[in-house]
Amino acid sequence: MRVFVTGGTGFIGHYVVKALLEKGHEVVIATRHPNKMPSLKSSSKITFVEASLTDFDKLGEGLAGCDACIHIALGWGDTPGAILMNDTRATVALLEMAASAGCQKFIFTSSTAAMGRMRPVMREMTSNLPMDLYGATKAAGEAFVIGFTHGYGRYFPEVKMQRNIIRPGYTFGNPAYPDGCSQPDRRFFDIARAVKENQDINIIKNDGTQFIHASQQAELYLKVLESDKNEEIFLGLGEVWMSWKEIAEMMISLKPGCKSKIVETDLGWSDDPMLFDVSKIRDQFGLAFDAHDFMMDHVKWTFEQV
C-alpha cells in the first residue's frame, strides 16, 4: 500500500512511518522539513513532499497514486480564527483531496482533548466538550471526517473512502531513530533536571493518565489502516493508569543519595481517577497496552539527556 502521511517526521508520525515500513508499505511524507531526519531521507521506500498543511497544491500532488492518507500533523494558531484556517480548514481540504486522489482510506489523528471535560464514563461515544482551541479544532476535524458520508454534487457524486479517527492520549517514548524526536511535552525533562539538581519536584496530587508508548500507538494506526473499519473512533491509550508521582519516584531512584523531595499540591483530585474505557481496541483489535513495559527505559533515557 502507498500511504501518504502528514507530520511523518514528528514524534508520533515517525513511529507510524517506521511501523509502515516494517510492514512493507511505501510512504509519502508531507513535511515542512524534509531534511530533518536523514534516517528517513535515505530510505528508498519514502518519498518526501515539502509542504505545510496549507500548501494545498503540493499536498494534492503528493496524494496522487496513494492508497491511503494518515493525517497526523497539527496546524497551530493562537486565536480561534487562526487555528480554524491553519488546522480545521487544512483537515477538510486534505480530506477532500484524498478522496479526489482515489485514496481508499483516511485516518484522522484527533486527541482525547476533543472530548474535553472528564466525566465518570469516557469512551468513544462520549460527547465532545472541548476545553481549549486544540480540543476544539480536533472535535471539528472529527465532525468533518465522519460527516463526509455521501454524494456532494459533481465533485463527489459518492464517497467510497473509508474514514476513521484515532484519539491519542499522552504518548511518550524515546526517538524511534537516532535522529528522531521524543514527545514535545517537557514534564519528563523537568523532573529529571530537578533530580539532577537536588531540587524539589512539584506535581499535583493524584495527577496521572493512561500513558501509551509511541510504538503502541503506531500499532493501533496499523491495525486501523489494515482493517475494513469505517466511520469509527478509537481511543489510543493504555489500559493502566499511572501517576506522575510514580514517574518522579522512578527518576529519583536513578540518583543514589538524591535530596529531591516530591511536593504535591492538593487540588482535591480523587484518589480514584476517572478512566478512559479502552475496551474497544481490545475487543476489535486485540490491543491492550501497559505503559510500565516502556516507562523505566524512557525515564532512564530522559535522565541521560538532561
Contacts in CASP RR format, 6 or more apart in sequence:
PFRMAT RR
TARGET T0000
AUTHOR 0000-0000-0000
METHOD contacts of the structure
MODEL  1
MRVFVTGGTGFIGHYVVKALLEKGHEVVIATRHPNKMPSLKSSSKITFVE
ASLTDFDKLGEGLAGCDACIHIALGWGDTPGAILMNDTRATVALLEMAAS
AGCQKFIFTSSTAAMGRMRPVMREMTSNLPMDLYGATKAAGEAFVIGFTH
GYGRYFPEVKMQRNIIRPGYTFGNPAYPDGCSQPDRRFFDIARAVKENQD
INIIKNDGTQFIHASQQAELYLKVLESDKNEEIFLGLGEVWMSWKEIAEM
MISLKPGCKSKIVETDLGWSDDPMLFDVSKIRDQFGLAFDAHDFMMDHVK
WTFEQV
1 25 0 8 1.000
1 26 0 8 1.000
1 67 0 8 1.000
1 68 0 8 1.000
1 225 0 8 1.000
2 25 0 8 1.000
2 26 0 8 1.000
2 27 0 8 1.000
2 28 0 8 1.000
2 65 0 8 1.000
2 66 0 8 1.000
2 67 0 8 1.000
2 68 0 8 1.000
3 20 0 8 1.000
3 25 0 8 1.000
3 26 0 8 1.000
3 27 0 8 1.000
3 28 0 8 1.000
3 66 0 8 1.000
3 67 0 8 1.000
3 68 0 8 1.000
3 69 0 8 1.000
3 70 0 8 1.000
3 225 0 8 1.000
4 27 0 8 1.000
4 28 0 8 1.000
4 30 0 8 1.000
4 62 0 8 1.000
4 63 0 8 1.000
4 66 0 8 1.000
4 68 0 8 1.000
4 69 0 8 1.000
4 70 0 8 1.000
4 98 0 8 1.000
4 103 0 8 1.000
5 13 0 8 1.000
5 16 0 8 1.000
5 17 0 8 1.000
5 20 0 8 1.000
5 27 0 8 1.000
5 28 0 8 1.000
5 29 0 8 1.000
5 30 0 8 1.000
5 69 0 8 1.000
5 70 0 8 1.000
5 72 0 8 1.000
6 30 0 8 1.000
6 31 0 8 1.000
6 53 0 8 1.000
6 59 0 8 1.000
6 69 0 8 1.000
6 70 0 8 1.000
6 71 0 8 1.000
6 72 0 8 1.000
6 73 0 8 1.000
6 94 0 8 1.000
7 13 0 8 1.000
7 29 0 8 1.000
7 30 0 8 1.000
7 31 0 8 1.000
7 72 0 8 1.000
7 73 0 8 1.000
8 14 0 8 1.000
8 16 0 8 1.000
8 17 0 8 1.000
8 29 0 8 1.000
8 30 0 8 1.000
8 31 0 8 1.000
8 40 0 8 1.000
8 72 0 8 1.000
8 73 0 8 1.000
9 29 0 8 1.000
9 31 0 8 1.000
9 33 0 8 1.000
9 34 0 8 1.000
9 36 0 8 1.000
9 37 0 8 1.000
9 40 0 8 1.000
9 180 0 8 1.000
10 31 0 8 1.000
10 72 0 8 1.000
10 73 0 8 1.000
10 180 0 8 1.000
10 181 0 8 1.000
11 171 0 8 1.000
11 181 0 8 1.000
11 182 0 8 1.000
11 183 0 8 1.000
11 184 0 8 1.000
11 214 0 8 1.000
12 72 0 8 1.000
12 109 0 8 1.000
12 168 0 8 1.000
12 171 0 8 1.000
12 214 0 8 1.000
12 217 0 8 1.000
12 218 0 8 1.000
13 72 0 8 1.000
13 218 0 8 1.000
14 37 0 8 1.000
14 40 0 8 1.000
14 175 0 8 1.000
14 176 0 8 1.000
14 177 0 8 1.000
14 180 0 8 1.000
14 181 0 8 1.000
15 176 0 8 1.000
15 214 0 8 1.000
15 215 0 8 1.000
15 217 0 8 1.000
15 218 0 8 1.000
16 70 0 8 1.000
16 72 0 8 1.000
16 217 0 8 1.000
16 218 0 8 1.000
16 221 0 8 1.000
16 222 0 8 1.000
17 27 0 8 1.000
17 29 0 8 1.000
17 40 0 8 1.000
17 46 0 8 1.000
18 176 0 8 1.000
18 177 0 8 1.000
18 218 0 8 1.000
19 215 0 8 1.000
19 218 0 8 1.000
19 219 0 8 1.000
19 221 0 8 1.000
19 222 0 8 1.000
20 27 0 8 1.000
20 222 0 8 1.000
20 225 0 8 1.000
21 27 0 8 1.000
21 43 0 8 1.000
21 45 0 8 1.000
21 46 0 8 1.000
23 222 0 8 1.000
23 226 0 8 1.000
24 45 0 8 1.000
25 45 0 8 1.000
26 45 0 8 1.000
26 46 0 8 1.000
26 47 0 8 1.000
27 45 0 8 1.000
27 46 0 8 1.000
27 47 0 8 1.000
28 46 0 8 1.000
28 47 0 8 1.000
28 48 0 8 1.000
28 49 0 8 1.000
28 62 0 8 1.000
28 63 0 8 1.000
28 66 0 8 1.000
29 40 0 8 1.000
29 46 0 8 1.000
29 47 0 8 1.000
29 48 0 8 1.000
29 49 0 8 1.000
30 49 0 8 1.000
30 51 0 8 1.000
30 58 0 8 1.000
30 59 0 8 1.000
30 62 0 8 1.000
30 73 0 8 1.000
31 48 0 8 1.000
31 49 0 8 1.000
31 50 0 8 1.000
31 51 0 8 1.000
31 73 0 8 1.000
32 50 0 8 1.000
32 51 0 8 1.000
32 52 0 8 1.000
34 41 0 8 1.000
34 48 0 8 1.000
34 49 0 8 1.000
34 50 0 8 1.000
35 41 0 8 1.000
36 179 0 8 1.000
37 177 0 8 1.000
37 179 0 8 1.000
37 180 0 8 1.000
38 179 0 8 1.000
39 177 0 8 1.000
39 178 0 8 1.000
39 179 0 8 1.000
39 180 0 8 1.000
40 46 0 8 1.000
40 177 0 8 1.000
41 48 0 8 1.000
47 62 0 8 1.000
49 58 0 8 1.000
49 59 0 8 1.000
49 61 0 8 1.000
49 62 0 8 1.000
50 58 0 8 1.000
51 58 0 8 1.000
51 59 0 8 1.000
53 59 0 8 1.000
53 73 0 8 1.000
53 75 0 8 1.000
53 86 0 8 1.000
53 87 0 8 1.000
53 90 0 8 1.000
53 94 0 8 1.000
54 85 0 8 1.000
54 86 0 8 1.000
54 89 0 8 1.000
54 90 0 8 1.000
56 93 0 8 1.000
56 97 0 8 1.000
59 93 0 8 1.000
59 94 0 8 1.000
59 97 0 8 1.000
60 97 0 8 1.000
60 101 0 8 1.000
63 69 0 8 1.000
63 97 0 8 1.000
63 98 0 8 1.000
63 101 0 8 1.000
63 103 0 8 1.000
64 101 0 8 1.000
65 101 0 8 1.000
65 102 0 8 1.000
66 98 0 8 1.000
66 101 0 8 1.000
66 102 0 8 1.000
66 103 0 8 1.000
67 103 0 8 1.000
67 104 0 8 1.000
67 105 0 8 1.000
68 103 0 8 1.000
68 104 0 8 1.000
68 105 0 8 1.000
68 106 0 8 1.000
68 107 0 8 1.000
68 225 0 8 1.000
69 94 0 8 1.000
69 98 0 8 1.000
69 103 0 8 1.000
69 105 0 8 1.000
69 106 0 8 1.000
69 107 0 8 1.000
70 106 0 8 1.000
70 107 0 8 1.000
70 109 0 8 1.000
70 221 0 8 1.000
70 225 0 8 1.000
71 91 0 8 1.000
71 94 0 8 1.000
71 95 0 8 1.000
71 106 0 8 1.000
71 107 0 8 1.000
71 108 0 8 1.000
71 109 0 8 1.000
72 109 0 8 1.000
74 87 0 8 1.000
74 134 0 8 1.000
75 83 0 8 1.000
75 86 0 8 1.000
75 87 0 8 1.000
75 90 0 8 1.000
76 82 0 8 1.000
76 83 0 8 1.000
76 86 0 8 1.000
76 87 0 8 1.000
77 83 0 8 1.000
77 86 0 8 1.000
77 87 0 8 1.000
77 133 0 8 1.000
79 133 0 8 1.000
80 133 0 8 1.000
80 136 0 8 1.000
83 133 0 8 1.000
83 134 0 8 1.000
83 136 0 8 1.000
83 137 0 8 1.000
84 137 0 8 1.000
84 140 0 8 1.000
87 137 0 8 1.000
88 137 0 8 1.000
88 140 0 8 1.000
88 141 0 8 1.000
88 144 0 8 1.000
91 108 0 8 1.000
91 137 0 8 1.000
91 140 0 8 1.000
91 141 0 8 1.000
91 144 0 8 1.000
91 145 0 8 1.000
92 141 0 8 1.000
92 144 0 8 1.000
95 106 0 8 1.000
95 108 0 8 1.000
95 144 0 8 1.000
95 145 0 8 1.000
95 148 0 8 1.000
95 163 0 8 1.000
96 148 0 8 1.000
96 155 0 8 1.000
96 156 0 8 1.000
98 106 0 8 1.000
98 161 0 8 1.000
99 106 0 8 1.000
99 148 0 8 1.000
99 156 0 8 1.000
99 159 0 8 1.000
99 160 0 8 1.000
99 161 0 8 1.000
100 155 0 8 1.000
100 156 0 8 1.000
102 161 0 8 1.000
103 161 0 8 1.000
104 160 0 8 1.000
104 161 0 8 1.000
104 162 0 8 1.000
105 161 0 8 1.000
105 162 0 8 1.000
105 163 0 8 1.000
105 164 0 8 1.000
105 225 0 8 1.000
106 145 0 8 1.000
106 161 0 8 1.000
106 162 0 8 1.000
106 163 0 8 1.000
106 164 0 8 1.000
107 164 0 8 1.000
107 165 0 8 1.000
107 166 0 8 1.000
107 221 0 8 1.000
107 224 0 8 1.000
107 225 0 8 1.000
108 141 0 8 1.000
108 142 0 8 1.000
108 145 0 8 1.000
108 163 0 8 1.000
108 164 0 8 1.000
108 165 0 8 1.000
108 166 0 8 1.000
109 166 0 8 1.000
109 168 0 8 1.000
110 138 0 8 1.000
110 139 0 8 1.000
110 141 0 8 1.000
110 142 0 8 1.000
110 165 0 8 1.000
110 166 0 8 1.000
110 167 0 8 1.000
110 168 0 8 1.000
110 233 0 8 1.000
111 134 0 8 1.000
111 135 0 8 1.000
111 138 0 8 1.000
111 167 0 8 1.000
111 168 0 8 1.000
111 169 0 8 1.000
112 122 0 8 1.000
112 167 0 8 1.000
112 168 0 8 1.000
112 169 0 8 1.000
112 235 0 8 1.000
112 237 0 8 1.000
112 276 0 8 1.000
113 130 0 8 1.000
113 131 0 8 1.000
113 132 0 8 1.000
113 134 0 8 1.000
113 135 0 8 1.000
113 138 0 8 1.000
114 128 0 8 1.000
114 130 0 8 1.000
114 135 0 8 1.000
114 138 0 8 1.000
114 139 0 8 1.000
114 142 0 8 1.000
114 167 0 8 1.000
115 122 0 8 1.000
115 126 0 8 1.000
115 127 0 8 1.000
115 128 0 8 1.000
115 129 0 8 1.000
115 130 0 8 1.000
115 167 0 8 1.000
116 128 0 8 1.000
116 129 0 8 1.000
116 130 0 8 1.000
116 131 0 8 1.000
116 135 0 8 1.000
117 129 0 8 1.000
117 131 0 8 1.000
118 274 0 8 1.000
119 126 0 8 1.000
119 274 0 8 1.000
120 274 0 8 1.000
121 277 0 8 1.000
122 274 0 8 1.000
122 275 0 8 1.000
122 276 0 8 1.000
122 277 0 8 1.000
123 235 0 8 1.000
123 276 0 8 1.000
123 277 0 8 1.000
123 279 0 8 1.000
123 280 0 8 1.000
124 167 0 8 1.000
124 232 0 8 1.000
124 233 0 8 1.000
124 234 0 8 1.000
124 235 0 8 1.000
124 280 0 8 1.000
125 233 0 8 1.000
128 139 0 8 1.000
128 142 0 8 1.000
130 136 0 8 1.000
130 138 0 8 1.000
130 139 0 8 1.000
138 167 0 8 1.000
142 165 0 8 1.000
142 233 0 8 1.000
145 163 0 8 1.000
145 164 0 8 1.000
145 165 0 8 1.000
146 163 0 8 1.000
146 165 0 8 1.000
146 231 0 8 1.000
146 233 0 8 1.000
148 159 0 8 1.000
148 163 0 8 1.000
149 159 0 8 1.000
149 231 0 8 1.000
150 158 0 8 1.000
150 159 0 8 1.000
151 157 0 8 1.000
151 158 0 8 1.000
151 159 0 8 1.000
152 159 0 8 1.000
162 228 0 8 1.000
162 229 0 8 1.000
162 230 0 8 1.000
162 231 0 8 1.000
163 230 0 8 1.000
163 231 0 8 1.000
164 224 0 8 1.000
164 229 0 8 1.000
164 230 0 8 1.000
164 231 0 8 1.000
164 232 0 8 1.000
164 233 0 8 1.000
164 234 0 8 1.000
165 232 0 8 1.000
165 233 0 8 1.000
165 234 0 8 1.000
166 217 0 8 1.000
166 220 0 8 1.000
166 221 0 8 1.000
166 224 0 8 1.000
166 233 0 8 1.000
166 234 0 8 1.000
166 236 0 8 1.000
167 233 0 8 1.000
167 234 0 8 1.000
167 235 0 8 1.000
167 236 0 8 1.000
168 212 0 8 1.000
168 217 0 8 1.000
168 236 0 8 1.000
168 237 0 8 1.000
169 209 0 8 1.000
169 210 0 8 1.000
169 212 0 8 1.000
169 235 0 8 1.000
169 236 0 8 1.000
169 237 0 8 1.000
169 276 0 8 1.000
170 183 0 8 1.000
170 185 0 8 1.000
170 209 0 8 1.000
170 210 0 8 1.000
170 211 0 8 1.000
170 212 0 8 1.000
171 183 0 8 1.000
171 211 0 8 1.000
171 212 0 8 1.000
171 213 0 8 1.000
171 214 0 8 1.000
171 217 0 8 1.000
172 182 0 8 1.000
172 183 0 8 1.000
172 188 0 8 1.000
172 211 0 8 1.000
172 212 0 8 1.000
172 213 0 8 1.000
172 214 0 8 1.000
172 291 0 8 1.000
172 294 0 8 1.000
172 295 0 8 1.000
172 298 0 8 1.000
173 182 0 8 1.000
173 183 0 8 1.000
173 213 0 8 1.000
173 214 0 8 1.000
173 215 0 8 1.000
173 294 0 8 1.000
173 298 0 8 1.000
173 301 0 8 1.000
174 182 0 8 1.000
174 297 0 8 1.000
174 298 0 8 1.000
174 301 0 8 1.000
175 181 0 8 1.000
175 182 0 8 1.000
176 214 0 8 1.000
176 215 0 8 1.000
182 301 0 8 1.000
182 302 0 8 1.000
183 214 0 8 1.000
187 244 0 8 1.000
188 247 0 8 1.000
188 298 0 8 1.000
188 299 0 8 1.000
188 302 0 8 1.000
189 302 0 8 1.000
189 305 0 8 1.000
189 306 0 8 1.000
191 201 0 8 1.000
191 244 0 8 1.000
191 247 0 8 1.000
191 248 0 8 1.000
191 251 0 8 1.000
191 302 0 8 1.000
192 251 0 8 1.000
192 299 0 8 1.000
192 302 0 8 1.000
192 303 0 8 1.000
192 305 0 8 1.000
192 306 0 8 1.000
193 199 0 8 1.000
193 306 0 8 1.000
194 200 0 8 1.000
194 201 0 8 1.000
194 260 0 8 1.000
195 201 0 8 1.000
195 251 0 8 1.000
195 252 0 8 1.000
195 254 0 8 1.000
195 255 0 8 1.000
195 258 0 8 1.000
195 260 0 8 1.000
195 303 0 8 1.000
196 255 0 8 1.000
196 303 0 8 1.000
196 306 0 8 1.000
198 258 0 8 1.000
198 259 0 8 1.000
198 260 0 8 1.000
199 260 0 8 1.000
200 260 0 8 1.000
200 261 0 8 1.000
200 262 0 8 1.000
200 263 0 8 1.000
201 248 0 8 1.000
201 251 0 8 1.000
201 252 0 8 1.000
201 260 0 8 1.000
201 261 0 8 1.000
201 262 0 8 1.000
201 263 0 8 1.000
202 263 0 8 1.000
202 265 0 8 1.000
203 244 0 8 1.000
203 245 0 8 1.000
203 248 0 8 1.000
203 262 0 8 1.000
203 263 0 8 1.000
203 264 0 8 1.000
203 265 0 8 1.000
204 244 0 8 1.000
204 264 0 8 1.000
204 265 0 8 1.000
204 267 0 8 1.000
204 269 0 8 1.000
205 245 0 8 1.000
205 264 0 8 1.000
205 265 0 8 1.000
205 266 0 8 1.000
205 267 0 8 1.000
205 268 0 8 1.000
205 269 0 8 1.000
206 243 0 8 1.000
206 268 0 8 1.000
206 269 0 8 1.000
206 270 0 8 1.000
206 271 0 8 1.000
206 273 0 8 1.000
207 243 0 8 1.000
207 244 0 8 1.000
207 245 0 8 1.000
207 269 0 8 1.000
208 241 0 8 1.000
208 242 0 8 1.000
208 243 0 8 1.000
208 244 0 8 1.000
208 273 0 8 1.000
209 237 0 8 1.000
209 241 0 8 1.000
209 242 0 8 1.000
210 237 0 8 1.000
210 238 0 8 1.000
210 239 0 8 1.000
210 240 0 8 1.000
210 241 0 8 1.000
210 242 0 8 1.000
210 275 0 8 1.000
210 276 0 8 1.000
210 278 0 8 1.000
210 291 0 8 1.000
211 238 0 8 1.000
211 242 0 8 1.000
211 291 0 8 1.000
211 295 0 8 1.000
212 236 0 8 1.000
212 237 0 8 1.000
212 238 0 8 1.000
212 289 0 8 1.000
212 291 0 8 1.000
213 289 0 8 1.000
213 291 0 8 1.000
213 293 0 8 1.000
213 294 0 8 1.000
213 298 0 8 1.000
215 294 0 8 1.000
216 238 0 8 1.000
216 287 0 8 1.000
216 289 0 8 1.000
216 294 0 8 1.000
217 236 0 8 1.000
219 287 0 8 1.000
220 234 0 8 1.000
220 236 0 8 1.000
220 281 0 8 1.000
220 285 0 8 1.000
220 287 0 8 1.000
223 281 0 8 1.000
223 285 0 8 1.000
223 287 0 8 1.000
224 232 0 8 1.000
224 234 0 8 1.000
224 285 0 8 1.000
227 284 0 8 1.000
227 285 0 8 1.000
229 284 0 8 1.000
234 280 0 8 1.000
234 281 0 8 1.000
234 284 0 8 1.000
235 276 0 8 1.000
235 277 0 8 1.000
235 278 0 8 1.000
235 280 0 8 1.000
235 281 0 8 1.000
236 278 0 8 1.000
236 281 0 8 1.000
237 276 0 8 1.000
237 278 0 8 1.000
237 289 0 8 1.000
238 278 0 8 1.000
238 288 0 8 1.000
238 289 0 8 1.000
238 290 0 8 1.000
238 291 0 8 1.000
239 278 0 8 1.000
239 282 0 8 1.000
239 288 0 8 1.000
239 289 0 8 1.000
239 290 0 8 1.000
240 289 0 8 1.000
240 290 0 8 1.000
240 291 0 8 1.000
240 292 0 8 1.000
241 273 0 8 1.000
241 275 0 8 1.000
242 291 0 8 1.000
242 292 0 8 1.000
242 295 0 8 1.000
245 262 0 8 1.000
245 264 0 8 1.000
247 295 0 8 1.000
247 299 0 8 1.000
248 262 0 8 1.000
249 262 0 8 1.000
250 295 0 8 1.000
250 296 0 8 1.000
250 299 0 8 1.000
251 299 0 8 1.000
251 302 0 8 1.000
251 303 0 8 1.000
252 258 0 8 1.000
252 260 0 8 1.000
252 262 0 8 1.000
254 299 0 8 1.000
254 300 0 8 1.000
254 303 0 8 1.000
255 303 0 8 1.000
278 288 0 8 1.000
278 289 0 8 1.000
281 287 0 8 1.000
281 288 0 8 1.000
282 288 0 8 1.000
END
